[in-house]
Amino acid sequence: MRQPIRRFRFVPAALGIAFAAACANDGANLGFGPSILGQVSVGVYLDRDGTRTFTSFDTVFAKARVVLFIKGSVDTFRTVISDSKGVALFSDVPVGRYRIAIEPRSIGDSIQVLAFDSSEVTLTAKFPASGTVARVGFPEVSLRQARALPVGKRVFVRGSILAGLQSFRDTTSYVADTSGQIRLTKVTIRNGQIGNNPGDSVTVLGAIATRAGQPTLDQAIITTLANRPAPIAISLTTAVAALAQGGALDAGLVQITAATIQSVTVAAPDIQVVVDDGSGPLTVVLDGNLGFPTAPFAVGVKLTGKGVLVPDGAGHWTLKPRQFGDVQLN
């Protein structure tokens, strides 16, 4: 008699979709007889926010070609196309051990398979049904890797915010990971947020671009994962900051100490202040978004400040404080 089958499918959940987990029965009795048939269910979804778990921003992925192999074989056992609910359902599958894959061409040139809950399933006489979930999306890279990619490549990065979107009027934000840092341009934040806090742990989806001669992530979409402590600025001399340490600290968060103001220029709505700690001049740009008053910034006053390094397109960098508290005068 044919064994009953437990069906696996996508089920609507409060904040998205819950997926059936694979049965943990590897090594169990596989059963006997050709009449024992089961099914394998593979859910495919597009990770749109880079959180590596299904959220309300993600969508199921239809028309992916899901391939079932007998474990240990390279020959295709069966292929099924995921349906409008993102499910590829293999029916009438004999008990045994199987490997699952997705044909890369079926999900597009820019999208790739990022992970399976499990790429192997086992059907037995006792458990003739099993399921797994495949996560597809844009490639996930480090910031160092991102900076080396060709213009137009769309990728995910993960890191911590150095400067929030609310700090500057040019819709930029700045993010760092353990490998480096990068400027985000034309930024939006999911959930309708208008700003983010330095230190926030985030994922960012963007396309590689350049601005003022340095790599950026353009059309950047930020998803906040968690609130973290504010990042610590790197202390530099004004001369080293003006060259971003040979470009290595482009978009980095740095600090200068007791630099003397050499000149003040109002370039409305911004204020440009040239400072020098004795090592060489550095331009500090006080963004109009922050509303700094001009009067306190006078020639001869000492300035201690921190901010992000922004290229000027002519081989030098300016320092942009992110908030009032980033600047002290004495």
C-alpha distance (Angstrom), angle and dihedral (degrees) to the residues before:
residue distance angle dihedral
M1 . . .
R2 3.81 . .
Q3 3.81 113.2 .
P4 3.83 120.5 -116.2
I5 3.80 114.2 -104.2
R6 3.80 127.0 -138.6
R7 3.79 106.7 -142.1
F8 3.78 122.5 -135.4
R9 3.77 120.9 -155.6
F10 3.77 143.5 145.3
V11 3.79 111.1 -80.6
P12 3.83 122.9 -162.7
A13 3.80 111.1 -113.3
A14 3.78 134.1 -171.4
L15 3.80 95.2 -91.6
G16 3.76 102.8 20.9
I17 3.76 132.5 -47.9
A18 3.78 131.3 -28.6
F19 3.78 118.5 -146.2
A20 3.78 128.4 -145.9
A21 3.80 113.1 -111.1
A22 3.76 123.9 -127.4
C23 3.80 117.0 -98.8
A24 3.78 112.1 -104.6
N25 3.78 97.9 -136.6
D26 3.79 104.8 118.0
G27 3.78 108.5 147.8
A28 3.80 93.9 23.0
N29 3.81 123.1 129.2
L30 3.80 105.9 -72.9
G31 3.79 93.3 -156.0
F32 3.79 129.0 -134.6
G33 3.74 139.9 -98.3
P34 3.80 134.3 54.3
S35 3.83 91.7 -104.7
I36 3.82 92.5 71.1
L37 3.79 104.1 94.6
G38 3.76 131.0 161.8
Q39 3.78 142.3 168.0
V40 3.78 140.6 -107.3
S41 3.80 120.1 -149.4
V42 3.82 120.8 -161.6
G43 3.80 119.7 -171.9
V44 3.80 116.6 -159.1
Y45 3.80 123.4 -164.4
L46 3.80 137.0 172.8
D47 3.82 112.6 -122.7
R48 3.81 98.9 -143.0
D49 3.80 97.9 170.9
G50 3.81 100.7 39.8
T51 3.81 94.8 -123.9
R52 3.84 91.9 128.9
T53 3.78 90.9 -129.3
F54 3.80 132.5 78.7
T55 3.82 111.7 -89.0
S56 3.78 136.9 165.5
F57 3.83 89.1 -90.8
D58 3.80 92.8 59.4
T59 3.80 127.1 84.9
V60 3.78 135.4 -153.0
F61 3.80 113.9 -105.0
A62 3.80 118.9 -127.4
K63 3.81 128.1 -165.2
A64 3.79 97.3 27.8
R65 3.82 111.9 146.5
V66 3.79 105.0 -127.0
V67 3.79 115.8 -165.4
L68 3.80 127.7 -156.3
F69 3.80 119.0 -155.1
I70 3.79 128.0 -175.2
K71 3.80 103.6 -113.4
G72 3.80 110.4 -95.0
S73 3.81 93.3 21.6
V74 3.81 130.7 98.9
D75 3.80 93.2 -159.1
T76 3.80 116.6 103.8
F77 3.81 110.9 -111.2
R78 3.81 95.5 -173.4
T79 3.82 140.7 -21.9
V80 3.81 125.9 -146.9
I81 3.83 129.2 -178.7
S82 3.81 115.3 -131.5
D83 3.81 110.9 -113.7
S84 3.81 130.9 -133.2
K85 3.82 89.0 -75.9
G86 3.80 91.7 53.6
V87 3.81 93.5 -107.6
A88 3.80 126.1 135.0
L89 3.80 106.4 -167.2
F90 3.80 120.0 -165.5
S91 3.83 109.2 -162.8
D92 3.81 130.5 -169.7
V93 3.79 93.4 23.9
P94 3.84 115.5 164.9
V95 3.78 116.3 -122.6
G96 3.79 112.0 -89.4
R97 3.77 143.9 92.2
Y98 3.81 120.4 -60.0
R99 3.78 140.5 -175.2
I100 3.82 122.2 -143.8
A101 3.81 129.6 -149.2
I102 3.80 138.8 163.1
E103 3.79 122.1 -133.3
P104 3.84 105.6 -116.7
R105 3.81 94.1 -144.0
S106 3.79 91.2 59.1
I107 3.81 94.2 63.2
G108 3.82 98.9 45.2
D109 3.78 137.9 -101.4
S110 3.81 96.1 -81.7
I111 3.81 97.8 43.9
Q112 3.78 124.4 72.1
V113 3.79 138.5 179.5
L114 3.80 105.6 -92.8
A115 3.79 101.5 179.9
F116 3.79 148.0 -23.9
D117 3.79 123.1 -140.9
S118 3.78 80.3 -133.7
S119 3.79 127.0 -13.9
E120 3.82 91.3 -157.6
V121 3.80 129.9 61.0
T122 3.79 134.5 -177.3
L123 3.80 127.4 -149.3
T124 3.80 118.8 -161.7
A125 3.77 136.0 174.7
K126 3.81 89.0 -102.2
F127 3.82 95.3 42.5
P128 3.82 107.2 29.4
A129 3.80 95.0 165.8
S130 3.78 130.9 63.7
G131 3.78 137.1 167.3
T132 3.78 141.7 -166.9
V133 3.80 139.3 178.7
A134 3.80 129.4 -125.0
R135 3.82 121.2 -155.7
V136 3.80 116.1 -154.5
G137 3.78 128.7 -178.4
F138 3.78 148.1 117.0
P139 3.82 116.4 -40.1
E140 3.80 117.6 -82.8
V141 3.81 113.0 -135.2
S142 3.80 139.8 168.2
L143 3.80 118.5 -106.1
R144 3.80 90.4 -108.9
Q145 3.79 89.4 55.0
A146 3.80 91.3 44.9
R147 3.80 92.2 54.9
A148 3.82 90.0 56.0
L149 3.81 97.2 49.2
P150 3.82 124.3 104.2
V151 3.79 120.0 -95.2
G152 3.80 112.6 -88.5
K153 3.80 96.7 29.9
R154 3.81 109.3 134.7
V155 3.81 115.4 -143.1
F156 3.78 146.2 156.4
V157 3.80 122.1 -119.9
R158 3.80 130.7 -176.4
G159 3.77 125.0 -150.8
S160 3.80 149.1 107.7
I161 3.78 127.4 -66.0
L162 3.81 115.1 -109.6
A163 3.80 97.0 178.0
G164 3.78 125.8 13.6
L165 3.79 127.4 -128.6
Q166 3.80 90.9 -112.4
S167 3.82 93.0 61.9
F168 3.81 99.4 72.7
R169 3.78 135.4 39.5
D170 3.82 94.9 -137.4
T171 3.86 95.5 74.4
T172 3.79 92.8 -111.4
S173 3.78 131.5 139.7
Y174 3.80 131.7 -179.1
V175 3.79 129.7 -135.0
A176 3.82 136.0 -177.5
D177 3.79 138.7 -169.3
T178 3.80 131.5 179.1
S179 3.81 90.9 -78.9
G180 3.81 100.2 50.8
Q181 3.77 145.3 -66.8
I182 3.80 139.9 -87.4
R183 3.79 141.0 -170.2
L184 3.81 118.7 -113.4
T185 3.80 117.1 -146.5
K186 3.83 132.7 -162.6
V187 3.79 87.9 14.5
T188 3.79 128.8 -167.8
I189 3.79 126.8 177.4
R190 3.79 123.2 -143.3
N191 3.81 119.9 -115.6
G192 3.80 89.9 37.5
Q193 3.81 94.7 -79.5
I194 3.82 114.0 164.0
G195 3.79 95.4 -159.7
N196 3.78 145.6 9.9
N197 3.77 136.5 -147.2
P198 3.81 126.5 -109.5
G199 3.79 105.9 -104.2
D200 3.81 95.9 31.7
S201 3.80 111.8 143.1
V202 3.81 107.4 -127.1
T203 3.76 147.5 166.1
V204 3.80 118.3 -137.2
L205 3.79 129.7 -160.6
G206 3.79 113.3 -162.3
A207 3.79 147.1 135.9
I208 3.80 121.6 -106.9
A209 3.81 111.1 -107.9
T210 3.80 138.7 149.4
R211 3.79 132.8 -120.2
A212 3.81 125.4 -179.5
G213 3.79 89.4 -6.8
Q214 3.81 97.7 -55.1
P215 3.83 132.0 101.2
T216 3.80 117.7 -100.2
L217 3.78 138.0 175.3
D218 3.79 105.1 -119.0
Q219 3.80 129.2 -159.1
A220 3.79 84.2 18.8
I221 3.80 118.8 -170.3
I222 3.80 114.0 -162.1
T223 3.80 125.1 -155.6
T224 3.80 115.1 -169.0
L225 3.80 113.8 -138.0
A226 3.81 102.3 175.9
N227 3.80 143.9 -20.5
R228 3.78 114.0 -103.4
P229 3.84 135.8 176.6
A230 3.80 116.2 -75.8
P231 3.83 114.9 -89.5
I232 3.80 121.6 -105.1
A233 3.81 118.2 -115.8
I234 3.83 121.8 -127.1
S235 3.82 113.1 -119.9
L236 3.82 114.1 -126.0
T237 3.77 139.1 164.4
T238 3.79 115.6 -108.3
A239 3.82 91.2 -109.5
V240 3.79 94.0 53.2
A241 3.82 91.5 44.3
A242 3.82 90.4 52.4
L243 3.81 88.3 60.2
A244 3.83 94.7 36.8
Q245 3.80 87.7 -125.0
G246 3.78 91.1 -61.8
G247 3.81 91.6 -40.0
A248 3.81 93.6 -59.6
L249 3.81 90.9 111.8
D250 3.79 97.5 47.3
A251 3.84 105.7 147.6
G252 3.80 89.8 8.4
L253 3.80 127.4 140.0
V254 3.81 110.0 -114.9
Q255 3.79 141.2 164.7
I256 3.80 133.7 -142.4
T257 3.82 124.3 -163.9
A258 3.82 133.6 -145.4
A259 3.80 96.1 -16.5
T260 3.80 115.7 168.6
I261 3.80 117.9 -122.8
Q262 3.82 108.6 -118.3
S263 3.80 99.6 177.8
V264 3.80 142.2 -6.1
T265 3.81 124.1 -148.0
V266 3.79 126.4 -178.8
A267 3.79 109.1 -143.1
A268 3.79 95.5 172.4
P269 2.90 126.8 -96.8
D270 3.84 88.0 14.5
I271 3.80 130.8 55.9
Q272 3.82 119.0 -140.3
V273 3.79 117.1 -155.1
V274 3.81 123.1 -176.1
V275 3.81 112.7 -151.3
D276 3.80 134.6 179.2
D277 3.80 130.1 -169.4
G278 3.79 90.9 -168.3
S279 3.80 95.9 -83.6
G280 3.81 98.0 82.1
P281 3.81 141.4 -59.5
L282 3.81 126.7 -63.7
T283 3.80 127.8 -175.6
V284 3.79 115.9 -132.3
V285 3.81 114.6 -160.9
L286 3.80 116.3 -155.7
D287 3.79 103.8 -157.4
G288 3.78 117.7 -130.7
N289 3.79 89.1 -129.5
L290 3.81 89.5 70.5
G291 3.79 96.9 53.1
F292 3.81 99.0 -137.0
P293 3.83 112.3 -178.5
T294 3.80 114.7 -123.7
A295 3.81 99.6 -141.4
P296 3.85 100.1 76.0
F297 3.80 91.5 54.2
A298 3.79 103.1 82.9
V299 3.78 133.4 154.2
G300 3.81 110.6 -88.7
V301 3.83 95.7 25.6
K302 3.81 116.1 125.8
L303 3.81 116.0 -120.6
T304 3.78 127.2 -161.5
G305 3.76 113.3 -177.3
K306 3.76 149.4 146.4
G307 3.77 134.2 -149.7
V308 3.78 144.3 123.3
L309 3.79 124.9 -59.0
V310 3.81 114.1 -117.4
P311 3.84 122.4 -170.9
D312 3.80 117.6 -124.2
G313 3.81 94.4 -155.0
A314 3.81 92.1 -114.5
G315 3.78 99.0 83.1
H316 3.80 98.1 -84.4
W317 3.80 135.9 92.7
T318 3.80 133.1 -137.6
L319 3.78 126.1 -147.6
K320 3.81 115.3 -122.8
P321 3.83 116.7 -166.9
R322 3.82 113.2 -145.2
Q323 3.82 100.2 -148.0
F324 3.81 143.1 -1.9
G325 3.79 91.8 -87.7
D326 3.79 91.3 61.1
V327 3.82 91.9 72.0
Q328 3.83 129.7 62.4
L329 3.81 124.5 179.0
N330 3.81 128.1 -162.5
